[in-house]
């Protein structure tokens, strides 16, 4: 799967941007014929991306951190600046539909999956 699809996959699993983010891990997912992507956002600023490439039957897991800038979600992996790698992606949370949009040449919409409490 291309790096662009990986970035899209990361966005698909974006976490909760609501007040309840303190109590839950939010997951956003999206899928198409080429594969699927899931993005989990933990309330502590950590995130993870799970990507499956149908063509290669390959799974990829990426750990990251995130922060919010208005309605935008910014991602960073270890050793990257905010404008490199995953940080180049343009992710937007849309509260009216509770979705995450990955903007780019191929726009993708990720839908929120049921939340789960954070064990503390």
N, C-alpha and C positions, 0 to 999 in steps of 0.2 A: 504494500500500500504506500502511496506517495506521502511525502512529509506534509503536503497540504491536507490530505485526508486525515492524517494523524492529528493535525491541528484542529480540524473539524471535529474529530472524535473527542478531543479534549474538551472542546466547548460544549459538546452534547451532554456532558455529565456535570455541568456547572451546579454549584450549590445554592442553597436558599439565600435569598436576599431580604427575607422578611424579618420581622421582629422575632419570630420564633426560631431564628437561626441559632440562638443560644442553646436551644434544647435538642436540635435535630441535625442530622447529616442529610443534606439534600442531594438528590441524584437526578440528573437530566440525561435522557437517552434519545438517540436517533439511529435509524437504520435505513439502508437502501440495498440495492442488488449487489453492491460492492462490499458491504460489510456493515458493522455497527460500531457505535461509539457510546461510551458512558462517561459522565463526568460527575464526580462526587466532591462536594464542598463541605468541609467540616467547619464548625463554628469557631475553631481555633486558628483559622487561616491556612490550614493544610488542605490539599486537594489531591485527587488521583484521577487518572484517565485510563480507561480500559478500551482497547481498540481490537476489533476482530476483522481481519482481511479475508473475505470469502475466497478470493482467487488463489491465495497461498495457504489457506487454512491456518493462518498464523495469528496468535494473540500477542498483544503488546500491552504492558503496564507501565505507566509513568507516574512518579510521585512529583508533586509540585506544591507551591504555595500560591495564594491568591490574595488580592485586595480589590476593593470596589472604588471606582471613580465615577460618581454619579450612577448612571444606569449601566455603565461599562464594567466588565469583569476583566481584570488583568491577571495573567498567569506567569509564573516563573519557575524554572527548574533550577536545581543546584548548579551554581557556577555561571548562570546567565544573568545579564542585566534585564531590566524590565522591558526593553525595546528589542530584545533578541529572541530568537527561537519562538517559544510559545507566546512570549510577550508581544510578538508582531501580530498576533491574531486579534481580530476585532469582534469581541463577544459583547452582546447586549442582552440584559435582562428586561423583559417586557411584563410588568406586573399585571396588566389587564388580562393577559392570556396565560400568565404564569409559565412563560416559555423563555428559552435562551436562543437567541439568533446568532449564528455565526455568519458575519458579513464577509463577502469576498466574491470571486468570480462565480462560485456556485454557493448560493445562500442556502444554509441549512437551518432548520428549526428543530430544537430539542425540546422534548416535553418532560415535565417533572414526573418522577415516579414517587410512589408513596414513601414518606419519610420514616426513619427509624430513630428512636431515642439514642443519644450518645451515652455510652456507659461511663459512669464517673465514679 
